[in-house]
Amino acid sequence: MTVTFMLFWSKHSAASPWVGWELETAKQAKARDLIQIQALQPDLPPPTGFEAIHGSSVYLWVREGNEAVRNRPPAS
């Protein structure tokens, strides 16, 4: 069975000792290829030691799309 570790990365998760423990556990298990980082805030650097992992930002992509739709001028 393959388990994927999904990290929803924010300033709060960056400060959490529990998240730090989970990241360290994943690193020790040599499961870097099974870690997915989902950024919840723009311009937040990835966790230390995980800079090489390409993080995605599906949440930010959807949020920015919704904002663009809400802010566009009404059709004439």
Residue pairs with C-beta under 8 A, 6 or more apart in sequence:
2 34
3 31
3 34
4 34
4 35
4 36
5 22
5 26
5 31
5 34
5 35
5 36
6 35
6 36
6 38
7 13
7 19
7 22
7 23
7 35
7 36
7 37
7 38
7 47
8 38
8 40
8 59
9 37
9 38
9 39
9 40
9 41
9 44
9 46
9 47
9 55
10 40
10 41
10 44
11 41
11 44
13 19
13 40
14 44
14 47
23 47
23 49
23 50
26 32
26 34
26 35
27 49
27 50
32 50
32 52
32 53
35 50
35 53
36 55
36 56
37 46
37 47
37 50
37 53
37 55
37 56
38 55
38 56
38 57
38 58
38 59
39 55
39 56
39 57
39 59
39 60
40 59
40 60
41 60
42 57
42 60
45 51
46 53
46 55
